[in-house]
Amino acid sequence: MNNQPIENRKVALVVGANGVIGSNLINHLVTLEDWDVIGISRRGGENTEKVRYVAVDLLDAANTRDKLQDYTEVTHIFYAAFQDRPTWAELVEPNLSMLVNVVEAMESIAPQLTHVSLMQGYKVYGAHLGPFKTPARETDANHMPPEFNIDQQDFLEQHQKGKTWTWSALRPSVVCGFALGNPMNLAMVIGIYASISKELGLPLRFPGKPGAYSSLLEMTDAGLLAKATVWAATSEQCENQAFNITNGDLFRWEELWPKIADYFGLGTAPPLPMSLDVVMSDKEELWNAMVKKHGLEELPYSDVSSWKFGDFVFAWDYDFFADSSKARRLGFHEYVDTEKMFYTIFDDFKERKILPY
C-alpha cells in the first residue's frame, strides 16, 4: 500500500471490481500515487501489491456490513455494480438495494468518507425504450418509471442531505474495454463474432436491424471513463452533479463496420438481421476447437460471449448519443478516437490470447 501519510491518501472502494468499468477504473487508480484500492464483487479476486479484493454479497445487507467492517479508511466509493434481471421493473429492487447497502454500511464505519460516485448510463434518458431525444443532456426530464438508474440517483440526492460527503453520477454510452465474463462487452461480441466468421470462411455481416446500420452512435472507452470518474470524484466543481462521458466523436456502423472487417482480414456482405444469441448458441464446440487450434486461453464460451448484449446494441435503429460538453466546460478535456479504440482493444485481446486473428 501507499507509504504517504494517511492524511494525504485517498482510499477507493470500487464496487463491481471485475466488470469492464470497475476493472478499468482499478487499473487507472493503481497508477496514481495517492490512492489505495479495495475492490469488491461477488467473486472477489486475487490480491496484488496495490489492490485488496473482497467477495461480498451486496444483496445481503448483513453480509455487506460484515465483510466491509474493517475498511474504515475508505474515502471514496466508486459504485459500478450491476445485477441483471429479465425485465426493466425487476432491475430496480436488486440494483437499488445493493447501492443502499454499500452506502449505509460505509457511512457507519468510515468517518473520512468524502464522495460516492455512481455509474449510470443512457437508460436515464430512456435510450433502452426506443428513439429518445438527442443529443441527450443532463438536464433532460426523467421518463416514466421503472428505472433503477434514476432511483439510485434519487437515493443519493436524498440521503446526502446534511452529510459531509458528496456524490457524482457518470453517464457513459456503451463502454468498451477488457473484462471477461461480463454481460455487457460489445468489443468482445464483435471480436468473437468476427473470429468465428473468419474460421468459417464467411464475410462479416452486420447482424442488426436495417435502420441500425445507418443510425448515429457514440461509444465510451473504459480507460477514458476511468479518468473522468476520478476527475468528477475529486473536483469541487463537480459535486452533486451528473455528467455524460463519451469518446467525443460520432459514427455510423455503415462506415465503421467495413473497417472492422478489414482489421480482421474479412470482407463484408450486405447486412442480414439475425439474433446473435440464437445463431451463435450452437458455436461452443467450434469455439473450443478454435481455442485448441490457435493456442488461446481456455476460457468458458460463456465468458467470452455476450450475444444478448450485442443483439441489444445492434437493434438501435435510432440515433444514440448525448451532449458531453458539460464535462468539458468544467475541466475534463480528454477524448478517444472510437475507430482506434476498437483496434486497440482487439490488439489487447490478441495479446491476451483471447482472440486468434
N, C-alpha and C positions, 0 to 999 in steps of 0.2 A: 504494500500500500504506500501511498504518497507520504513522504517524510516532512512535508511542510507543516508548520504549526497548525494545530487543529482549528484555530480561529480563522485561518486563511483557506481552509479546504472546503470543498463542496462535495457532498455525498449524494449520488444519484441512485434512486431506487427505480430501476427500469422494469416495468410491469408488462409482460408479454415479451420476454427477453429472447425467445427463439424464433420469433416471426421475422418477416422481411424488414419491418420498420424497427422493431426492438433490437435485433441483432446488428443492424447497420448503425443504429444510434450508439450502441455499446462500442462498436469499432471506432466510432468518432470520439467518444468520450475518453477512451484509453489513450488517445493521442494528446489529450490536454493535461498539462502537468498538475492542475489544481483540482482534479476530480478523482474521487474514488467511486467505484461502481459495484452495485449489488443488483444482480439480475434474477427476477423471479418469474416462474412459469409453472405449468402443471408438471412438466417433465424435469425441471431443474437443469443442471448442466455440470460440466467439469470445471472446477475452479482453476483459475490461472493466477499469475502473479498480481494482476490488476483487477480481476473480477471475481467476486464471490457469487455463486449461484445457489438459489434456494427453491425447492419444489414446494409449491403452495396450492391448495385447493381454494381458489378465490371465491367460489360459490358458497363456501362454508365460512361464516363469519368467525366462528371459534377457532377453526384451523388457521385462518388468516392471522388472527391476533397471536396465536401460539407460535406460529412459525416466524413472525416478524418482531416478536417482543424484544429481541436482543439488539435490534438495529436502531438504537436510539439516536445515532449520529446523523441520520438521514436529513438532508436539507431540501432536496428536490425529488418530487415524484414525477416520473415520466410514464404516463399511462397509455399503453398501446396494445392492451389485451383485447381479445375478441372471442366470443362463443357463437358458433353458427347454430341456426335453428331453421326449420322448414318454412316458416312464414315470417313476414315482417313483424307481425304482432308478437310472435313468440320470442323475437330477438330482444324485446325490451327488458323483461324481468331479469334474465341472467346477466346481461351486459350492464344494466344499471346497478344491480346488486354487487357485482364484482368491484365496480368503482367505489361504491359506498363503503364496502367492507375494507378496502385498502385505505381510503382516506380516513375513515374513523379509527382504524387500528393505528395508523401512523400519527394522527393528531394526538392520541392519548399517550404516546411514548416518545415522540421526537420533538423536543422543545425548540429545536432550531429549524423546524420545517418552514421553508421560505416560499416555495412555489409548487403548484400542481399543474402539470402540463397534460392536456387531454388531446389525444389523436382522434380526429373526426374524419370527415370525407364529404363528398358531394351529395350524400343522402340527405344532408341538412337542407339542400335545395330541391329535393325531390327528384334528383337525377336518375334514381333507380326506378322511378314510376313511369317515366316517359319523357317526351320533349319538355324541357324546362327553360326558363328564361336564361339567355346567355348574352353577354358574359355574366355569370353569377357573381354577386357581390356580398360581402359580409353583412351588409345592412338589409339584404332581402328578407321579406317576411317568411316566417315559418309556414310549413304546409300542414295539411290535416294529419293528425296522428293516426296510427302509432309510428314513432321514430325514436330509436334509442339514443342516437347522437344528440338530438335536441333535449331529451330527458336528462342525459348525462350533464350537458352544459347547464341546464336549469338547476340541477342539484348543486353544482359547483358555485353558481352565482348566488344561490340562496344560502348555502352552507358557509360561504366565505365571509358573509356579512359580519362585521365586528371582529374578524380574525386578523392575525398579523401576516398570514400567508396570502399570496395572490395566485391567480390562475391564468392560463392562456389556452387557446384551442387552435390546433393546426388542422387545416383542411386541404390535404393534398388531392390531386387527381389519382389515377391509377398509379400505384407505387411499384417501381421496378428495381430489383436488386437481387442479391443472392440470399436464399434461405431454402431449406429442404422441409418437406412435409407441411408446407403452408398452403392453405386452400385458395389464396389469392396471389398468384405469382404468374403474371402474364408473360414475362420473358421466358420462364420455364415452359409454359404452354407452347409458345412459338418455337422454341428450340427443340423440344421433343417432337412436336408435330413435323417440323422440317426434317429432322434426322430420320424419322420413320418414313417420311415421304421419299427421301433420298435412298434409303435402304430398299424400298420397293420400286425404285426407278420411276417415281411419279413426279410431276411438276408440283410446285407449291401453290395450291388453290386457296384463295381466301374463302373461309367456310361460313362467313356471317351472312346476315340479311343483306339483300341487294343495296338498300339505301345506306347501310353502314360503311360500305366501301368508299363512299364519297362524302361522308359527314366530316365535320371539322372537330378535331380532337386535340388533347394535350396529355402529357404524362408528367410524373414526378419521379425524379431519380432519388433512390433511397439515401444516397450519400448527401445530396443537396438537402433533402428533408431533415436529415440528422443535424446538419449545421443550422438550419433555420429553427429547429426545435430548441436547440441550446441558446441560440440568439434570443428567441422570444422569452425563454425562461429566465434570462439573466439581464434583460434590458428593461429599465424602469418605464420607458415609454410604451412598452407592450403589455403592461399589467392589465389583467381582467379584460382581455380582448381576444377576438378570433382573427385568424389570418389564412387566406388562401395561399398555398405554396405550390408553385408549378415550375417546370423547367424554364419557361419563358418564351417558348415557341409553340406554334401550332402545326398540325399536319393532317393529311388525309391518307387513309390506308391505300388508296389507289395510286398514290405517289410513292409511299414508303414500302409497301408490300413487295414490289418487284426488286427493290434494292436489298431487302432482307433475303429474298430468294437468291439473289446473286451472291450474297455473302456466303450462303451455304452451297454455292455451286449448282443451284437449281434453276430451271426455267419456270415460267408461270403458265397458267391456263385461265380461262375466264372463271370468275368466282362461281362457286357452287354451294348454295345454302345447305348446311348439314350440321347436325349436332355432333360436336366432338365427343361429348360424353357417351354418345351411342356408338359412333363409328370407331372410336378408339378403345372401347370396352373389351374387345377381343384381342388386343395387341400386346398383352402382357407377355405371352410366350415369345413373340417376336422380339420384344424389347429385351427380355432376359438373354436371348440368343445374341443380340447385338452387344450386350454388356460383356459377354464372354469373348466374342469375336474381336472387339475393339479394346479390350482391357480396361473397361470402365469400372468405376466404383460400384460395388454390388449393393445397390440400394433397392428397397421395395418399389415396385412400379407405382404404388400409391403415393410414394414420397416425391416422385419426380413428375407427376401428372396432376394438373389442376383443371381438368377438362370442363367442369361445370362453370368455373370462373371464366374460362375462355369463351364459352358459349354466351355468358352474360355480357362480356365486353363487346364481342363481335355482333351482338344483336342491337347495338346502339345505332339505329338508323336516324339519328338526330344529332345536332351539334352538342358537344360535350366539353365545355370549357368555362373558366372563371377568370375574373379580373384579379390579378395578383399585385396590382400597383400599390395597395396599401402597405404591404411589407416593404416594398422598395422605398416608399415615401418615408418610412420610419427607420430605414437604415440597412435593410438586407438586400444586397445587390448581386448575389451570386446567381448564375444561370448555367444550364446544361443544354447542349445540342442533343435533341432527342434521338436523331438517327445515330449519332456517335455513341450515345448511351447504350442503345441496343447492342451495337457491335462490341463495346467494352464488356457488357455483361455476358454476351455469348463467348467472348475470349476467355473470360473468367471461368465460365462453365467448362470450357475445354481444358483449361489448365488444371481444374479440379477433377478432371476425368469424369465429368457428368455427361457431357456431350461428346460424340465421336467425330463430328465433322467440323 
